[in-house]
Amino acid sequence: MAASTSGRTCLEWFRRERNWINEQHLKLCRIPAPTFFEEKRAAWMAQQFQALGWEARLDRAGNVVATLSGTSASPAVAVTAHLDTVLAPRTPEDIKLLGDGRIAGPGVADNGPGLTALLALAAAWKAAPPLNGSAAAPMLVANVGEEGEGNLSGMRYICRAGANQPAAFLVLDGPGTDHITSRALASQRFEVTITGPGGHSWRDSLHGNPVHALSRTVASFTAQAGSLAQPSPPEAPGPRSSFNFGIFEGGSSINSIPTEARAKIDLRSESLERIEKMAALLTQAVDQAVDAENARGSGPKVTARIKDIGSRPSGELAGDSPMLEAVRAADTHLGIRSRLDCSSTDANIPLSLGLQAASIGAGGQGGGAHTPAEWYLPDGRDLALRRILLTVCVLLTSE
């Protein structure tokens, strides 16, 4: 395919149109798309697909689904990238082009490269169809709900599509070309809420204090869960695990006892057994902290509630699967050295359902994801775009 006239022309398109591709990256990242509020970016992506000659629609979940007319109603391959970001620009000027060629600002690396790759693939496929007149083409999806508490809602909806469900999913997430995520990292998320009567910090000092109880919970859990979260270095043997209290809230003034305190925790592990142990330890830590706070004073007591707010299932791509063979074939042809890894991405859902799926980077370099210092450098992006195109073509022609 790469040696054919149509294949070479399509592959060359990515190098020739670097400036256009970089412009699309800047434009889309300047449209805020925090989780649950992806509508404006989704509408913009749909317009771009339509302008490039693809049929685009928004499904009931809010995903943008683009297909070429005349192709199968049940696409063999879906290429996806998530729309949402952890942080969002407040103004378009928050997304900057720096003097060294980097793009800086919220979401430029996660997942600006993936969404840009969808547009580049759509443009190249339409301008120079790579498969010698074949009607086969992928379904392109810009999906919602990957970050934060989105709970992979967009991908869950796509995988419930029934007869129109793709047979394979190539997920584009972040920069780079060095990895193939073929194992889905499981996670469980909880919200811990502790409530009490509140009161004056001096007059009612014997009332139960929700913030004090929640602080005890965090201190107790982190002290005891350390052994379950080991080994943490990537090179260490055994299943990796982690925990993170990402949100801690409570109180209204310095001299008022809070009526409520709330925390959200993310538990992750390559071992489902370890996640279950950490979840049990969290319940134990909450109970002990509430008991300790209530034993401290003689006033009204605090109570606690633990709510399950999301989970990501595990799964694994078979070593001899057509998906893995396709990516490796593209890597061999392009001279890319990649490794298999385990991570939490949109691929978790199809992998957990026994479908073929893998997540790869969309090229370039990036850093600072999920922070205000996020950046992306597009150097080498066209290599990753050729990798994506070749992988998709191998999958389509092997059906």
RAMOSUL-V68679 format. One record per run of one state. SS is the DSSP state (H for helix, E for strand, - for the rest). FROM is the first residue (numbers start at 1). TO is the last residue. If there is no record, write none. Layout:
SS_FROM_TO, SS_FROM_TO
This chain:
-_1_4, H_5_16, -_17_17, H_18_29, -_30_33, E_34_34, -_35_38, H_39_51, -_52_54, E_55_58, -_59_63, E_64_67, -_68_76, E_77_82, -_83_84, E_85_85, -_86_91, H_92_94, -_95_95, E_96_97, -_98_101, E_102_104, -_105_111, H_112_127, -_128_138, E_139_143, -_144_147, H_148_150, -_151_152, H_153_158, -_159_161, H_162_164, -_165_167, E_168_172, -_173_178, E_179_184, -_185_185, E_186_195, -_196_198, E_199_200, -_201_209, H_210_225, -_226_240, E_241_250, -_251_255, E_256_257, -_258_259, E_260_269, -_270_271, H_272_296, -_297_302, E_303_312, -_313_314, E_315_316, -_317_321, H_322_334, -_335_338, E_339_343, -_344_346, H_347_352, -_353_355, E_356_360, -_361_364, E_365_367, -_368_374, E_375_377, -_378_380, H_381_397, -_398_399
